[in-house]
């Protein structure tokens, strides 16, 4: 039987580029059509917002008071397991603060800002500076030319290969899940956020925002220490609860954009709506975990329209078939994201260091 040899046409690269551009155009049109659907769900509903504050804040305060009472009366070990549900509730409170920063939780802008500032005392996250940095994250997600604001530092394969040995080692250490999430998340919330980074804010405004929160936190900690007979019981409650919330929040933030089929584009090819729909995951969680995380797993919907309050995200997703199929990640599938570390420009997907070694060997 004769061997059939196929050859690519001389203009194969140009043909591939045209096909790629056509595909991107179709994806952009679809994303914009879905965004128009999402716009119908952006109005806050005061009744639902107030109910969410009540069913989150009250249980959180009760749990913290119970933990403080146990720790102050010599039963610190009995208090420690309660840090898990308390940390979960703190994540939900953070999502409420997050929505306030987007101006989406309450109908009133003043109400959003007031509630956001109040909740920052519990989440230990400066409201104004975080609000600004997060807005920049939304405006640049998936744009390779605008990395580094409110996201997880991600290199392309080519960029990584140009690094020195020391540069590669530093990046590998940074991307190690034990350092990035287990150590990095609590350090970020407890330590790094105590200093003004000034992202998107005038220097004086950043200092005023962060240091004002730090000062109030010191007063609150001192008052609690006085009431419980010492700083020890307060730290025994404060540190574990914040750490649990930070681990959950750090993991959620990681899987929202660090999954295999996400999207990164150069500036000239980047489109906001396509990056939102195709570059943000739909994290399919069990119902109880979705409740504790304030529906933030429906992240593609949130990026398509950040003015949708978290308590309406599910309603929006249920209203359009595409939203239930794009970027799906189950709890089990998300564990595979831990090995991802680089954006492969050729394969157009996230890859891990093991795959890079195989490519180099080939």
C-alpha positions in Angstrom: 0.0 0.0 0.0 1.5 3.3 -1.0 2.3 5.8 1.8 0.3 8.9 1.7 2.3 12.0 2.7 0.4 15.1 3.6 2.0 18.5 3.6 0.8 21.6 5.2 0.1 24.5 2.8 2.8 27.1 2.5 0.6 29.6 4.4 -0.3 27.2 7.2 0.7 29.7 10.0 -1.4 32.4 8.4 -4.4 30.0 8.1 -4.0 29.0 11.7 -4.0 32.6 12.8 -7.1 33.3 10.8 -8.9 30.3 12.3 -7.7 31.4 15.8 -9.0 35.0 15.2 -12.4 33.6 14.0 -12.6 31.4 17.1 -11.8 34.4 19.3 -14.4 36.5 17.5 -17.1 33.9 18.1 -16.1 33.5 21.7 -16.2 37.3 22.2 -19.7 37.6 20.7 -20.9 34.7 22.9 -19.4 36.3 26.0 -21.0 39.6 25.3 -24.4 38.0 24.7 -24.1 36.2 28.1 -23.0 39.5 29.7 -26.2 41.1 28.5 -28.1 38.3 30.2 -26.2 38.9 33.5 -27.0 42.6 33.5 -30.6 41.8 34.4 -29.5 40.5 37.8 -27.4 43.4 39.0 -30.0 45.1 41.2 -29.5 44.5 45.0 -32.4 43.2 47.0 -32.4 44.8 50.5 -34.4 42.0 52.1 -31.9 39.3 50.9 -28.9 41.4 51.9 -30.1 42.0 55.4 -31.0 38.3 55.9 -27.5 37.4 54.7 -25.9 39.7 57.2 -28.0 38.3 60.0 -27.5 34.6 59.2 -23.8 35.2 59.0 -22.8 37.8 61.5 -24.8 36.6 64.4 -23.6 33.0 64.3 -20.0 34.3 63.8 -20.1 36.5 66.9 -21.8 33.8 69.0 -19.0 31.3 68.0 -16.3 33.8 68.8 -17.8 34.6 72.2 -18.1 30.9 73.0 -14.4 30.4 72.0 -13.3 33.3 74.0 -15.2 32.1 77.1 -13.7 28.6 76.8 -10.2 29.9 76.3 -10.4 32.3 79.2 -11.7 29.6 81.5 -8.9 27.1 80.8 -10.6 25.1 78.1 -8.6 26.3 75.1 -8.4 22.9 73.4 -12.2 22.7 73.4 -12.3 26.1 71.7 -9.9 25.2 68.9 -12.3 23.0 66.8 -14.8 25.8 66.7 -12.3 27.8 64.6 -13.3 25.7 61.5 -17.0 26.8 61.4 -16.1 30.3 62.6 -13.5 30.6 59.8 -16.1 29.5 57.3 -18.5 32.2 58.5 -15.6 34.7 58.3 -15.2 33.8 54.6 -18.8 34.5 54.1 -18.5 37.9 55.8 -15.5 38.6 53.6 -17.7 38.0 50.5 -20.2 40.5 51.9 -17.4 43.0 52.3 -16.2 42.1 48.8 -19.6 42.8 47.4 -19.8 46.1 49.3 -16.5 47.1 47.6 -18.2 46.5 44.2 -21.2 48.6 45.3 -23.4 45.6 44.7 -24.5 44.3 48.2 -26.9 47.1 49.2 -28.9 49.6 47.1 -27.1 52.6 48.7 -23.5 53.4 48.0 -23.2 55.0 51.4 -24.6 51.8 53.0 -22.2 49.6 51.1 -19.2 51.7 52.2 -20.4 51.8 55.8 -21.0 48.1 56.0 -17.7 47.3 54.2 -15.7 49.4 56.7 -17.5 47.8 59.6 -16.8 44.3 58.4 -13.1 45.1 57.8 -12.7 45.0 61.6 -13.6 41.3 61.4 -11.9 40.4 58.2 -8.8 42.5 59.1 -8.7 43.6 55.4 -8.5 47.4 54.8 -11.6 48.2 52.9 -10.5 51.2 50.7 -7.2 49.9 49.5 -8.4 46.3 48.9 -11.5 47.7 47.0 -9.2 49.6 44.6 -6.8 46.8 44.1 -9.6 44.3 43.4 -11.2 46.7 40.9 -7.9 46.7 39.0 -7.9 42.9 39.1 -11.3 42.8 37.5 -10.2 45.2 34.8 -7.1 43.2 33.9 -7.8 39.5 34.5 -6.2 37.4 31.7 -4.2 40.3 30.2 -0.5 39.3 30.1 0.6 42.9 29.9 -1.2 43.9 33.1 -0.3 41.1 35.5 0.6 41.8 39.2 -2.3 43.6 40.6 -4.6 41.6 42.9 -3.7 38.3 41.2 -1.4 35.3 41.7 2.0 35.9 40.0 2.0 33.8 36.9 4.8 33.4 34.3 4.6 32.1 30.8 6.8 29.2 29.8 9.0 31.4 27.7 9.5 33.9 30.6 10.3 31.1 33.0 12.9 29.6 30.6 14.7 32.9 30.4 15.2 33.1 34.2 18.5 32.3 35.9 18.7 29.2 38.1 18.1 31.4 41.2 15.1 33.1 39.5 13.6 29.7 38.6 14.1 28.4 42.2 12.4 31.5 43.6 9.4 31.1 41.3 9.1 27.4 42.1 9.2 28.1 45.8 6.5 30.9 45.4 4.3 28.5 43.4 4.6 25.7 45.9 1.1 25.3 47.4 2.6 24.9 50.9 4.2 28.3 50.6 1.6 30.0 48.4 -1.5 29.0 50.3 -0.7 27.3 53.6 1.9 29.9 54.7 1.2 32.8 52.3 -2.5 33.2 52.9 -2.4 33.8 56.7 0.8 35.9 56.3 -1.0 38.1 53.8 -4.1 38.7 56.0 -2.3 39.0 59.3 0.9 40.7 58.4 1.1 42.2 54.8 -2.3 43.9 55.0 -1.1 45.7 58.1 1.1 47.9 55.9 -0.2 50.2 53.2 0.7 49.1 49.7 -0.9 52.1 48.0 -2.3 50.1 45.1 -4.3 52.5 43.0 -4.6 55.0 45.9 -2.7 58.2 46.7 0.1 57.5 49.2 -1.5 59.4 52.0 -4.9 57.9 51.4 -3.4 54.4 51.5 -1.6 55.1 54.8 -4.8 56.6 56.3 -7.0 53.7 55.2 -4.7 50.9 56.5 -3.3 52.5 59.6 -6.8 53.6 60.8 -7.9 50.0 60.6 -4.7 48.9 62.4 -5.3 51.3 65.2 -8.9 50.2 65.7 -7.9 46.6 65.7 -5.3 47.3 68.4 -8.0 49.0 70.5 -10.4 46.0 70.0 -7.8 43.4 70.9 -6.8 45.4 74.0 -10.4 45.6 75.1 -11.0 41.9 74.6 -7.7 41.1 76.4 -8.9 43.2 79.3 -12.3 41.5 79.4 -10.9 38.0 79.2 -8.0 38.4 81.6 -5.1 38.5 79.1 -4.0 38.5 75.5 -3.5 34.8 75.4 -7.2 33.7 75.1 -7.7 36.4 72.5 -4.9 35.3 70.3 -5.9 31.7 70.8 -9.2 32.6 69.1 -8.1 35.3 66.7 -5.2 33.6 65.0 -6.8 30.2 64.3 -10.1 31.7 63.0 -8.2 34.2 60.7 -5.9 31.4 59.5 -8.8 29.0 58.6 -10.5 31.8 56.7 -7.3 32.7 55.0 -6.7 29.1 53.9 -10.2 28.8 52.5 -10.0 32.2 50.8 -6.5 31.6 49.4 -7.6 28.3 47.9 -10.7 29.8 46.4 -8.8 32.7 44.9 -6.3 30.2 43.4 -8.8 28.0 41.6 -10.8 30.9 40.3 -8.1 31.6 37.6 -5.4 29.0 38.0 -7.0 26.1 36.1 -5.9 24.4 33.0 -8.3 25.8 30.4 -8.2 29.4 31.6 -7.4 32.3 29.3 -4.4 34.6 29.1 -3.9 36.9 26.1 -1.5 39.6 24.9 -2.9 43.1 25.2 -3.8 43.3 21.5 -5.9 40.2 21.6 -7.4 40.6 25.1 -11.1 41.2 25.5 -12.8 41.9 28.8 -15.9 39.7 28.3 -14.1 36.8 26.7 -11.5 36.8 29.6 -14.3 37.0 32.1 -16.3 34.1 30.7 -13.4 31.9 29.6 -10.8 32.8 32.2 -12.7 32.5 35.4 -13.8 29.1 36.8 -17.2 27.8 37.8 -16.3 26.0 41.0 -19.1 23.4 41.6 -19.2 22.9 45.3 -21.5 21.0 47.6 -24.4 23.2 48.7 -23.1 23.7 52.3 -19.7 24.8 51.0 -21.3 27.1 48.4 -23.3 28.7 51.3 -20.2 29.3 53.4 -18.3 30.7 50.5 -21.0 33.1 49.4 -21.4 31.7 45.9 -18.0 33.0 45.0 -17.4 29.8 43.1 -19.7 31.1 40.4 -16.7 33.3 39.5 -17.3 33.6 35.8 -20.7 35.1 36.4 -19.1 37.5 38.9 -16.4 38.6 36.4 -19.0 39.1 33.6 -20.8 41.6 35.9 -19.3 42.4 39.2 -22.4 44.4 40.2 -24.4 41.2 40.7 -24.7 40.6 44.5 -23.5 37.2 45.6 -27.0 36.2 46.7 -28.2 36.6 43.0 -25.3 34.8 41.3 -27.0 31.3 41.3 -30.2 32.8 39.9 -28.2 34.4 37.1 -26.4 31.1 36.3 -29.6 29.1 36.3 -31.0 31.5 33.7 -28.5 30.8 30.9 -27.4 27.3 29.8 -23.9 28.4 28.8 -23.0 29.6 32.3 -23.6 26.1 33.7 -21.1 24.5 31.2 -18.2 26.9 31.0 -15.1 26.5 33.2 -16.6 23.8 35.4 -14.4 22.5 38.2 -15.6 19.9 40.7 -14.0 19.7 44.1 -12.0 16.6 43.0 -10.9 18.2 39.7 -9.7 21.3 41.5 -7.0 19.4 43.3 -5.3 18.9 40.0 -4.9 22.6 39.8 -2.2 22.4 42.4 0.4 21.2 39.9 -0.2 24.1 37.5 2.3 26.9 37.5 3.0 28.3 34.0 1.0 29.6 31.0 2.0 27.7 27.9 1.6 30.1 25.0 1.8 27.4 22.4 -0.7 25.0 23.9 -2.8 27.9 25.3 -3.3 26.4 28.7 -1.8 26.2 32.2 0.9 23.6 32.7 3.0 22.3 35.5 6.8 22.0 35.9 6.6 18.2 35.2 5.1 18.9 31.7 7.7 21.5 31.1 10.5 18.9 31.8 8.8 16.5 29.3 8.6 19.2 26.7 12.3 20.1 27.2 13.3 16.4 27.0 11.3 16.0 23.7 
